[in-house]
Amino acid sequence: MAVTLEIVLRGGLEDVHAGYILERWAAADKHSQESLLTFTREALVHLSTHTHEPLDVVRVAPEVRNLLVDIREQGLRAVLARRYALKEPTPPDQRM
């Protein structure tokens, strides 16, 4: 979910929910963990309501927020490598 939100925020995914997500993101204080949690909760509730899939937003939202923050700060590859104990790819300029 965090990756999907990041793709929407980068303008890489256009669907019926992108406008809502971008609107809520514009209203969020990116320096406030509480504001980012509110954004994440609102996005998850919105998506869950429209897909009719049950989701425990109270439990899921903090983790999605944390992953979204990590992805935005460190990049997706680094987050996945750390999270799944994968070896991070060597930057092209450091390869032999």
C-alpha positions as CSV (number, residue, x, y, z in Angstrom):
1,M,0.0,0.0,0.0
2,A,2.8,2.4,0.8
3,V,4.4,1.8,-2.6
4,T,1.0,2.4,-4.3
5,L,0.6,5.7,-2.4
6,E,4.2,6.7,-3.4
7,I,3.5,6.0,-7.0
8,V,0.4,8.1,-6.9
9,L,2.2,10.9,-5.2
10,R,4.9,10.9,-7.9
11,G,2.2,11.1,-10.6
12,G,2.9,7.7,-11.9
13,L,-0.5,6.2,-11.4
14,E,-3.7,7.7,-12.6
15,D,-6.9,6.1,-11.3
16,V,-10.2,7.3,-9.8
17,H,-8.6,7.6,-6.4
18,A,-5.5,9.6,-7.4
19,G,-7.2,13.0,-7.1
20,Y,-8.4,12.3,-3.6
21,I,-5.0,11.0,-2.5
22,L,-3.2,14.0,-4.0
23,E,-5.6,16.4,-2.4
24,R,-5.1,14.8,1.1
25,W,-1.3,14.8,0.6
26,A,-1.4,18.5,-0.3
27,A,-3.1,19.2,3.1
28,A,-0.7,17.1,5.1
29,D,2.2,18.6,7.0
30,K,5.1,16.4,5.8
31,H,7.2,17.2,8.9
32,S,4.5,15.9,11.3
33,Q,4.3,12.2,12.0
34,E,0.7,12.7,13.3
35,S,-0.3,14.6,10.1
36,L,1.3,11.8,7.9
37,L,-0.6,9.2,10.0
38,T,-3.9,11.2,9.4
39,F,-3.1,11.3,5.7
40,T,-2.5,7.5,5.6
41,R,-5.6,6.7,7.6
42,E,-7.7,8.9,5.3
43,A,-6.3,7.3,2.2
44,L,-6.7,3.8,3.5
45,V,-10.3,4.4,4.7
46,H,-11.1,5.9,1.3
47,L,-9.7,3.0,-0.6
48,S,-11.2,0.4,1.7
49,T,-14.6,2.0,1.4
50,H,-14.5,2.0,-2.4
51,T,-13.1,-1.5,-2.7
52,H,-15.4,-2.9,0.0
53,E,-12.5,-4.7,1.5
54,P,-12.4,-4.8,5.2
55,L,-9.2,-3.2,6.6
56,D,-8.2,-2.6,10.2
57,V,-7.0,0.9,9.5
58,V,-6.0,1.6,13.1
59,R,-3.5,-1.2,13.0
60,V,-2.3,-0.9,9.4
61,A,-2.0,2.9,9.0
62,P,1.0,3.4,11.3
63,E,3.0,0.7,9.4
64,V,2.0,2.1,6.0
65,R,2.9,5.6,7.1
66,N,6.3,4.4,8.4
67,L,7.0,2.6,5.1
68,L,5.9,5.6,3.0
69,V,8.2,7.9,5.0
70,D,11.1,5.4,4.6
71,I,10.4,5.0,0.8
72,R,10.4,8.8,0.3
73,E,13.6,9.3,2.3
74,Q,15.6,6.3,1.3
75,G,14.1,5.0,-1.9
76,L,12.2,1.8,-2.5
77,R,15.2,-0.5,-3.3
78,A,16.9,0.4,0.0
79,V,13.8,-0.1,2.0
80,L,13.1,-3.5,0.4
81,A,16.7,-4.6,0.8
82,R,16.7,-3.7,4.5
83,R,13.3,-5.1,5.2
84,Y,13.9,-8.4,3.5
85,A,17.6,-8.6,4.3
86,L,18.6,-8.4,0.6
87,K,21.9,-7.2,-0.6
88,E,21.5,-3.7,-1.9
89,P,22.6,-3.2,-5.5
90,T,26.0,-1.6,-5.9
91,P,25.8,1.8,-7.5
92,P,27.1,1.7,-11.1
93,D,30.0,4.0,-10.3
94,Q,31.3,1.6,-7.6
95,R,31.1,-1.6,-9.7
96,M,34.3,-3.2,-10.9
